[in-house]
Amino acid sequence: MPKAAAFSSYRDFLIGSHLFLPGRPMADAYADSIVFTHRDVDGTVLSCTTLSSGVAEMLEQLDVQPGHRVLEIGAGTGINAALLACLAGPDGHVTTIDILPEAAEEARQGLAAAGYADVMVICGDGASGHPAGCRMTGSSSRQHPGTRP
């Protein structure tokens, strides 16, 4: 079984998807479907979940290893950050950024409820990354979070 399929199968057991979608039907939290989480006043979707099968495939391709530092742009519900934290392990670090204050706060709450309060959630524009989270590797070079040491 490919790693993504195995991870997807155990995702709900490991994380507790329902903790990231409070007030939603349990079926929404555990289905391999998209859930719209934030809309603009005119109904435009501003934020939504990602298909869990797609998340598993992306995580497999990313190949996060224990000890990695990861920067995620678009915190969403926070579940992907929790999965990244599982992969990075206790010696790794995950920072997630969302431009929507409500999404950032909900991600923070979901992560805390699921036991991942150590994931750093930032409300801001991720277009410039998170320079404060970069590790200096020399006098003038920076290693960005998520890159391999």
Buried (B, 14 or more C-beta within 10 A) or exposed (E): EEEBEEBBEEBBEEBBBBBBBEEBEEEBBBBEEBBEBBEEEEEEEEBEBBBBBBBBBBBBEBEBEEEBBBBBBBBBBBBBBBBBBBBBEEEBBBBBBBBBEEBBBBBBBBBBBBEBEEBBBBBEEBEEBBEEBBEEEEEEEEBEBBBEE
